[in-house]
Amino acid sequence: MKPKSFDPEKTLQVIAEAFAHGGYEGTSMEDLTKRTGLGKQSLYNAFGDKRSMMEKSIACAGKLSASGRCFSQMEGTARVRLEAFFDEIVLELTDAKKPGCLIAGLLLEKGACDKEVAKLASSRWEQTRGLFEKILEEGKRDKSFPVSLDSETVSYAIINLLNGLRITARATNDADKIRKIVRLSLDAWL
């Protein structure tokens, strides 16, 4: 019998979504086998133990999300792309089937007690913040944002907005309110 083949990158994305949904401690190997459709030994052979799977999933977190594609694949000014990103985020946050953010979850769950996880998750968090800073710099060049904008400081404010929206969505799950918060924040900063 021919062995079952799979796409390692897509499988890691499924693993990342499992950890984002249940947290590291709340995600069992049984959960991972059910979600991926692979046996334990296949997962171990491909990715290592559960901790290795979590560490590897950090690197791929968000690669396939619709919101992430707004920066790299969408046309238009930086402001249009940033607004489209948040439009997608609102849809993701108010969809009960979406798992949440792996990086934010891991920083909250393991960041204070596991220095290696904190380092990996913080590095990925910084990459995301850097994407915001980059889009703000692009906006200064295409004149969709003020030239005097402090891109670094505003990028921190934007990532705080993003993480705060995750909590707001859990508390209210009201897409209209979340959109108003986004518009108010972006208009104030930009």
C-alpha positions as CSV (number, residue, x, y, z in Angstrom):
1,M,0.0,0.0,0.0
2,K,1.3,3.4,-1.0
3,P,1.9,5.8,2.0
4,K,-0.5,8.7,2.4
5,S,1.1,11.9,1.2
6,F,0.5,15.4,2.7
7,D,1.6,19.0,2.4
8,P,3.8,19.8,5.3
9,E,3.2,23.5,5.2
10,K,-0.6,23.1,5.1
11,T,-0.4,20.5,7.9
12,L,1.6,23.0,10.0
13,Q,-1.0,25.6,9.4
14,V,-3.7,23.1,10.7
15,I,-1.5,22.4,13.7
16,A,-1.1,26.2,14.3
17,E,-4.8,26.6,14.1
18,A,-5.3,23.8,16.7
19,F,-2.9,25.5,19.1
20,A,-4.5,28.9,18.5
21,H,-7.9,27.4,19.3
22,G,-7.0,25.3,22.3
23,G,-3.7,26.7,23.5
24,Y,-0.7,24.6,23.9
25,E,-1.8,22.9,27.1
26,G,-5.3,22.4,25.9
27,T,-4.4,20.8,22.6
28,S,-3.7,17.1,22.8
29,M,-2.0,14.8,20.3
30,E,-5.5,13.3,19.7
31,D,-6.7,16.8,18.7
32,L,-3.8,17.1,16.3
33,T,-4.4,13.7,14.7
34,K,-8.1,14.4,14.3
35,R,-7.5,17.8,12.7
36,T,-4.7,16.8,10.4
37,G,-6.0,13.3,9.5
38,L,-2.5,11.9,10.2
39,G,-1.5,9.4,12.8
40,K,0.7,10.3,15.8
41,Q,3.7,8.5,14.4
42,S,3.4,10.4,11.1
43,L,3.2,13.7,12.9
44,Y,6.1,12.8,15.1
45,N,8.2,11.7,12.0
46,A,7.4,14.9,10.1
47,F,7.5,17.5,12.8
48,G,8.9,16.0,16.1
49,D,7.2,16.0,19.4
50,K,4.3,18.2,20.4
51,R,6.6,21.1,21.5
52,S,8.5,20.9,18.2
53,M,5.1,21.1,16.4
54,M,4.2,24.2,18.4
55,E,7.5,25.8,17.7
56,K,7.4,25.1,14.0
57,S,3.8,26.2,13.8
58,I,4.8,29.7,15.1
59,A,6.8,30.3,11.9
60,C,3.9,29.5,9.7
61,A,1.2,31.2,11.8
62,G,-1.0,33.4,9.7
63,K,0.6,32.7,6.3
64,L,-2.6,31.5,4.8
65,S,-5.0,34.0,6.4
66,A,-7.0,36.3,4.2
67,S,-6.0,39.3,6.4
68,G,-2.3,38.6,5.9
69,R,-2.7,38.5,2.1
70,C,-4.0,42.2,2.2
71,F,-0.4,43.4,2.6
72,S,1.3,41.3,0.0
73,Q,-1.3,40.6,-2.7
74,M,-3.7,43.5,-2.8
75,E,-3.4,46.5,-5.0
76,G,-4.0,50.1,-3.9
77,T,-2.5,52.6,-1.6
78,A,-1.1,51.6,1.8
79,R,-4.2,53.0,3.5
80,V,-6.6,51.0,1.3
81,R,-4.5,47.9,2.1
82,L,-4.4,48.6,5.8
83,E,-8.1,49.2,5.9
84,A,-8.7,46.0,3.9
85,F,-6.6,44.1,6.4
86,F,-8.8,45.3,9.3
87,D,-11.9,44.5,7.3
88,E,-10.7,40.9,7.0
89,I,-9.7,40.9,10.7
90,V,-13.2,41.9,11.7
91,L,-14.6,39.0,9.7
92,E,-12.1,36.6,11.2
93,L,-12.7,37.8,14.8
94,T,-16.5,37.6,14.5
95,D,-16.4,34.1,13.0
96,A,-16.8,31.6,15.8
97,K,-15.1,28.9,13.7
98,K,-11.9,30.9,13.5
99,P,-9.4,29.9,16.1
100,G,-7.8,33.2,17.3
101,C,-4.2,34.2,17.2
102,L,-1.6,31.6,17.9
103,I,1.1,34.2,18.8
104,A,-1.0,36.2,21.2
105,G,-2.3,33.0,22.8
106,L,1.1,31.6,23.3
107,L,2.5,34.8,24.7
108,L,-0.3,34.9,27.3
109,E,-0.2,31.2,28.1
110,K,3.5,30.4,28.0
111,G,5.4,33.7,27.7
112,A,6.0,34.3,31.4
113,C,7.0,30.7,32.2
114,D,8.8,29.4,29.1
115,K,11.6,31.7,27.9
116,E,12.1,29.8,24.6
117,V,8.4,30.0,23.6
118,A,8.4,33.7,24.6
119,K,11.4,34.3,22.4
120,L,9.9,32.5,19.4
121,A,6.5,34.1,19.8
122,S,7.9,37.6,20.5
123,S,10.0,37.3,17.3
124,R,7.0,36.5,15.2
125,W,5.0,39.3,17.0
126,E,7.9,41.7,16.1
127,Q,7.7,40.5,12.4
128,T,4.0,41.4,12.4
129,R,4.7,44.8,14.0
130,G,7.4,45.3,11.4
131,L,4.9,44.7,8.6
132,F,2.7,47.5,10.0
133,E,5.7,49.8,10.1
134,K,6.5,48.9,6.5
135,I,3.0,49.6,5.3
136,L,3.0,52.9,7.2
137,E,6.3,53.9,5.5
138,E,4.7,52.9,2.1
139,G,1.8,55.2,3.0
140,K,4.1,58.1,3.6
141,R,5.6,57.6,0.1
142,D,2.2,57.2,-1.7
143,K,0.8,60.1,0.3
144,S,-2.1,58.1,1.9
145,F,-0.5,58.8,5.3
146,P,1.0,62.1,6.5
147,V,4.8,62.3,5.8
148,S,5.3,63.4,9.4
149,L,3.9,60.2,10.7
150,D,6.0,58.3,13.3
151,S,5.7,54.9,11.7
152,E,7.4,53.0,14.5
153,T,5.2,54.4,17.3
154,V,2.0,54.0,15.2
155,S,2.9,50.5,14.3
156,Y,3.0,49.6,18.1
157,A,-0.4,51.3,18.5
158,I,-1.8,49.3,15.5
159,I,-0.6,46.0,16.9
160,N,-2.1,46.9,20.3
161,L,-5.3,47.7,18.5
162,L,-5.2,44.3,16.8
163,N,-4.7,42.5,20.0
164,G,-7.3,44.5,21.9
165,L,-9.8,43.8,19.1
166,R,-9.3,40.1,19.8
167,I,-10.5,40.6,23.4
168,T,-13.3,42.9,22.3
169,A,-14.6,40.4,19.8
170,R,-14.7,37.7,22.5
171,A,-16.6,40.0,24.8
172,T,-19.1,41.4,22.3
173,N,-18.8,39.7,19.0
174,D,-20.4,42.8,17.4
175,A,-18.8,43.4,14.0
176,D,-20.2,47.0,13.7
177,K,-18.8,48.0,17.1
178,I,-15.4,46.5,16.2
179,R,-15.4,48.3,12.8
180,K,-16.2,51.6,14.6
181,I,-13.2,51.1,17.0
182,V,-10.9,50.4,14.0
183,R,-12.0,53.5,12.1
184,L,-11.8,55.7,15.2
185,S,-8.3,54.5,15.9
186,L,-7.0,54.6,12.4
187,D,-8.5,58.1,11.9
188,A,-6.9,59.3,15.1
189,W,-3.4,58.0,14.2
190,L,-3.4,58.5,10.5
